[in-house]
């Protein structure tokens, strides 16, 4: 579907709804070094595609129609073929326990994100990049109901809010320190403290940065699915 450049993360998007498949592919392709190299409507087409094309991450809708296995089962099959492939499950339904049912040694590079009105392309790109790096990402809304609301932001200090807002733009700790004229160690401490407030239950092996940014954006940018970064 697309030519790729050096360093780009190649993604296969599997969605049975042709309208959503076209929309998501168009919104994500080219953002943050992400290249949608193919799309598929069902599991059989996805499995066939990865036999001939390099795919770093598979973005899978959970429900793929009555004639196909679901996205979770497809993810397991794809990982049998390509053990280092990142798998991002996306669904309007919550499956908070699914990733915990995987053997611990198999959980790397998996993500579960709830499909909702305020999920922006930028959010999804961050999740895709995290799974490509072998990190595990759980949408905070799936963590046993421990989703925070706007009150959590009130528990952040003004500087912590500034730091997490810049983190959501993709800056790293050094870039944030330069922007705010702070010591690098101060910024790192503020980031860690913000994580503890926004996603207190993210366990070992999971990616707190992506989970915290998702939660921050969900609270501060409700129903944002435009094409602006």
C-alpha positions, -999 to +999 in steps of 0.1 A: +000+000+000+028+024+008+065+028+003+085+031+035+116+050+044+145+041+068+134+040+105+097+040+097+074+017+117+054-004+093+018-011+103-009-035+091-044-023+100-071-049+103-108-037+104-139-053+089-157-019+085-144-005+052-153+031+062-134+029+095-105+011+078-101+039+053-105+066+079-080+053+104-054+044+078-056+079+063-054+096+097-025+075+110-003+071+080+027+094+079+024+105+116+054+101+139+072+078+116+043+055+111+037+039+077+005+019+070+018-006+046-014-026+042-050-030+054-071-061+057-108-069+064-103-102+081-079-126+098-072-147+067-062-117+046-040-104+075-021-137+079-016-139+041-003-103+040+024-108+067+038-137+048+052-114+021+055-080+037+075-067+067+052-056+094+064-041+127+030-036+143-004-050+137-033-027+146-063-050+151-099-043+157-113-068+182-145-077+163-137-088+127-171-101+117-188-135+121-167-153+095-134-144+111-116-151+143-114-120+165-086-096+168-072-111+200-070-145+184-055-130+153-029-113+174-018-146+190-015-162+155+005-133+141+029-135+171+034-172+164+046-162+129+065-131+140+074-132+178+086-096+179+057-080+161+039-054+182+001-060+186-023-032+193-059-043+200-086-016+196-122-020+206-152-002+220-155-032+244-134-035+275-113-066+280-093-057+311-080-092+319-070-103+284-033-093+285-029-108+320-040-142+306-009-143+284+022-160+296+044-133+312+072-139+287+047-132+258+033-099+271+059-076+256+048-055+227+010-059+233-014-030+238-051-027+244-069+006+237-105+015+240-121+028+208-139+060+218-147+095+206-118+112+223-091+088+209-070+110+186-045+098+159-017+113+180-027+091+210-028+060+188+006+067+172+022+069+206+007+035+215+019+020+182+054+033+188+055+019+223+045-016+211+071-014+183+097-009+211+084-040+229+065-021+256+031-032+269+004-006+270-030-008+287-056+019+283-061+033+318-099+028+315-092-010+314-073-011+347-100-025+370-120+007+369-091+028+382-097+055+356-089+090+368-110+120+360-105+158+359-099+157+397-066+139+391-052+169+373-060+191+403-037+169+423-008+178+400+012+208+408+011+236+381+046+226+370+037+190+368+008+199+346+031+219+324+055+190+322+028+164+313+013+188+287+047+190+270+052+153+273+019+148+254+034+167+225+062+141+221+090+160+239+114+140+260+127+151+295+156+170+280+134+189+256+110+198+284+138+209+306+150+233+279+115+246+272+107+253+309+143+263+318+145+236+345+171+211+355+168+178+337+166+160+371+138+182+382+118+174+351+124+137+355+111+139+391+080+158+380+073+132+353+076+103+378+053+121+403+027+128+375+027+092+365+019+082+401-011+105+401-025+098+366-018+060+363-011+047+398-018+011+390+004+006+359+025-025+369+061-036+361+067-042+324+040-017+313+047+017+297+037+045+321+045+073+297+020+063+271-007+054+296-003+087+314-004+107+282-035+089+271-052+097+304-041+133+303-054+138+268-086+121+275-093+145+304-081+177+287-093+170+251-126+153+252-140+140+219-110+151+199-107+129+168-097+156+144-066+155+121-046+181+140-016+169+161 
